[in-house]
Amino acid sequence: MRPYGTNIFSGAAALLLILGCCAGTAQAQDTSGARVMLQKIYESYEGKSELPDTEGDAFFTDGLQDLMDRDGELAEKNDEVPYIDGDLFCDCQEENGVLVLKQIKLAPPANGHARADVFFALGAETRHVGFDMADVGGKWLIDDIYAHGTDSLRQGLQQDIESKSKDGKKSGKVSDK
């Protein structure tokens, strides 16, 4: 006869093992929304030599969108070029040939964020754009972008805003707001 509680511990261990396996599966499934969103974005480019209109689509977290908006407002106010002077998804300024999606890699999520790497051909050139994806209320949104020659869109925007804020104060320009 087994001592009292042995079956409880065996059952608890089995339950934890099952839950651990399911949690791993749930995490892998959690990023499927990020993959679908990125696929839709890049598929909208495929076979076209013109950039698709992505204006107004909700791809970005509020924090990143606020930085982009603030930088654009300061650029306009200071009569300067904004930090983003091109298309973030193809890392280009104008159509450079037909875009062909090659691969989307997603790292397992941690703390509500997942790294996504998108590889594509643009004309004869192979390119890579990285994304920090954030799970916001069950929807995956872009929280940062790492493209050719940049460490972080978010960091670049913050530095540009700081610089434009200082420049605006020095020039004596007054906001319309």
C-alpha positions in Angstrom: 0.0 0.0 0.0 1.3 3.5 -0.9 1.7 6.2 1.8 -1.2 8.8 1.8 -0.6 11.6 -0.6 1.7 9.8 -3.1 -1.1 9.8 -5.7 -1.7 13.4 -5.1 1.9 14.3 -5.8 2.0 12.1 -8.9 -1.2 13.6 -10.2 0.1 17.1 -9.5 3.4 16.4 -11.2 1.5 15.0 -14.3 -0.8 18.1 -14.3 2.2 20.5 -14.2 3.9 18.5 -17.0 0.7 18.8 -19.1 0.3 22.5 -18.3 3.9 23.1 -19.2 3.5 21.5 -22.5 0.3 23.4 -23.2 1.9 26.7 -22.2 4.7 26.1 -24.7 2.1 25.4 -27.4 0.1 28.5 -26.4 3.2 30.7 -26.6 4.0 29.4 -30.1 0.4 30.1 -31.1 0.5 33.5 -29.5 2.8 34.8 -32.3 0.6 33.6 -35.1 -1.2 37.0 -35.1 2.1 38.7 -35.5 3.0 36.5 -38.4 -0.4 37.0 -40.1 -0.1 40.8 -39.7 3.4 40.9 -41.2 2.4 38.6 -44.0 -0.5 40.8 -44.9 1.7 43.9 -44.9 4.4 42.3 -47.1 1.9 40.5 -49.4 0.3 43.9 -50.1 3.7 44.8 -51.7 4.3 41.6 -53.6 4.2 41.8 -57.4 3.9 45.6 -57.3 6.5 48.2 -58.3 4.6 50.9 -56.4 4.4 51.1 -52.7 1.0 50.2 -51.2 -1.0 52.8 -49.2 -0.6 51.8 -45.5 -1.8 55.1 -44.2 -4.3 54.8 -41.5 -3.7 51.1 -40.8 -3.1 50.3 -37.1 0.2 48.5 -37.2 2.0 50.3 -34.4 1.7 50.5 -30.6 0.5 53.8 -29.3 3.9 54.6 -27.9 5.7 54.2 -31.3 2.8 56.0 -33.2 3.0 58.9 -30.7 6.8 59.2 -31.4 6.3 59.2 -35.1 3.5 61.8 -34.9 5.5 64.0 -32.5 8.6 63.9 -34.8 6.4 64.7 -37.8 4.8 67.6 -36.0 8.2 69.0 -35.0 9.7 68.6 -38.4 6.8 70.5 -39.9 7.0 73.2 -37.2 10.7 73.6 -37.7 10.5 73.3 -41.5 12.7 70.2 -41.5 12.6 66.7 -42.9 11.1 64.1 -40.5 13.2 61.3 -39.2 11.2 58.8 -41.2 11.8 59.8 -44.8 10.8 56.6 -46.6 8.9 53.4 -46.3 9.5 51.5 -43.0 8.5 48.1 -44.3 10.7 47.9 -47.4 13.4 50.2 -46.0 13.2 52.2 -49.2 12.1 55.7 -50.4 10.6 54.8 -53.7 9.8 51.8 -55.7 13.1 49.9 -56.3 11.6 47.0 -58.2 9.2 44.3 -57.3 9.1 43.1 -53.7 9.0 39.3 -53.0 8.6 38.0 -49.5 11.1 35.3 -48.7 10.7 34.4 -45.0 9.3 35.6 -41.7 11.0 34.3 -38.5 9.5 34.8 -35.1 11.3 34.2 -31.8 9.3 32.8 -28.9 7.5 35.6 -27.0 8.8 36.8 -23.7 7.0 39.4 -21.5 4.5 40.3 -24.1 7.1 41.0 -26.8 8.5 38.9 -29.7 11.2 39.6 -32.2 10.2 39.1 -35.9 12.6 39.1 -38.8 11.3 39.6 -42.3 13.5 38.7 -45.3 12.5 39.8 -48.8 13.9 40.6 -52.2 13.4 44.1 -53.6 14.4 44.0 -57.2 17.8 42.2 -57.3 18.6 43.1 -53.7 17.9 40.9 -50.7 16.8 42.8 -47.6 16.0 42.2 -43.9 13.8 44.3 -41.6 13.5 43.4 -37.9 10.5 44.1 -35.7 9.9 44.2 -32.0 6.3 43.0 -31.8 4.2 43.8 -28.7 1.0 41.9 -27.6 -1.4 44.7 -26.8 -4.8 43.4 -25.6 -4.4 40.2 -27.6 -3.3 42.0 -30.8 0.3 42.0 -32.0 1.5 45.5 -33.0 4.9 46.8 -34.0 6.7 48.5 -31.1 10.1 49.1 -32.8 11.8 48.5 -36.2 15.4 47.6 -37.0 16.2 48.2 -40.6 19.3 48.6 -42.8 21.8 50.7 -40.9 19.6 51.6 -37.9 19.7 50.2 -34.4 16.2 51.2 -33.4 13.5 53.3 -35.0 12.2 54.2 -31.5 15.7 55.4 -30.4 16.2 57.3 -33.6 12.9 59.1 -33.3 13.5 60.0 -29.6 16.9 61.5 -30.5 15.4 63.4 -33.5 12.6 64.8 -31.3 15.1 65.9 -28.7 17.2 67.6 -31.4 14.2 69.2 -33.1 12.9 70.4 -29.8 16.2 72.1 -29.1 16.4 73.6 -32.6 12.8 74.9 -32.3 13.6 76.7 -29.1 16.8 78.2 -30.6 15.1 79.4 -33.7 12.3 81.1 -31.7 9.6 79.4 -33.7 6.3 79.2 -31.9 3.9 76.2 -32.1 0.5 76.8 -33.7 -1.0 74.9 -30.8 
